[in-house]
């Protein structure tokens, strides 16, 4: 029995090593656009690419956690947008920026907890729960903002957009450092802790995980709470990138984050993938859009290319799962 379980475990570990595909796709895209355009492979464009990754990449980090448990979060961008509105409006109304930011973080985390509670306690499908939360929060954001946007002046709230230079030439922002820390922290939590092993086990087979002694409800709830906190970091990133909270912003942020996660190799069926692949997937999508724009190709073709990538990634995942089941 021990012998037969060993190769099966090896197969599961191999199935979770999903960074090679998006890494190859990224390398190919960079090479093609570097050869076909004169402006793609430059320091300025490289810095711009990384800046464009920040908000979607942060949203995709939280989305990855949820999808690993075989769920999906359609409300992540709506949570983030409401967070930006609350933070910016409070800061305008004589609330200190520190307190406004803290309230925004607590709010986004609490909204993650609400979704997680509905999924775990009422046993509702994550798709339905987060679709409902998306509708509610979209309306709440419009009502809260009353058709207005809120400019942000505080240096704290725009901190993650502050620019500096590495080696006197490479432009970076504090937000890049925050996203890097977030990726490393989540990678460690998922791969080096018992909590991370529980997340993968629940996503792979929730009933089997429960029978092995894992508290599946608590694990899934913790994922949604942590994802909500990550979306709050996304709100801070968004205010740093564009210092203006707008209720109509990031309307496709949920779909963009799902696209990045899927192209990054995380399985929509749960239990396979990780944040390293997700950040590579975000880079692939961003490089594709940036490169095609610089090549003068219509944005509609960009959407076609992205759609083909998503369908291909899901099809490959389906084939891999069939062979390792």
Secondary structure, DSSP 8 states (H G I E B T S, - for coil): -HHHHHHHHHHHHHHH--HHHHHHHHHHHHHHHHHH-SSSSSHHHHHHHHHHHHHHHHHHHHHHHHHHTT---TTHHHHHHHHHHHHHHHHHTT--HHHHHHHHHHHHHHHHHHHHHHHHHS---HHHHHHHHHHHHHHHHHHHHTT-EEE---TTTTGGG-EEEETTTEEEEHHHHHHHHHHHHHHHHHHHSHHHHHHHHHHH-HHHHHHTT--HHHHHHHHHHHHHHHHHHHHHHHHHHSSEEETTTTTTHHHHHHHHHHHTT--TTSSS--HHHHHHHHHHHHHHHHHHHHTT--HHHHHHHHHHHHHHHHHHHHHHHHHH-
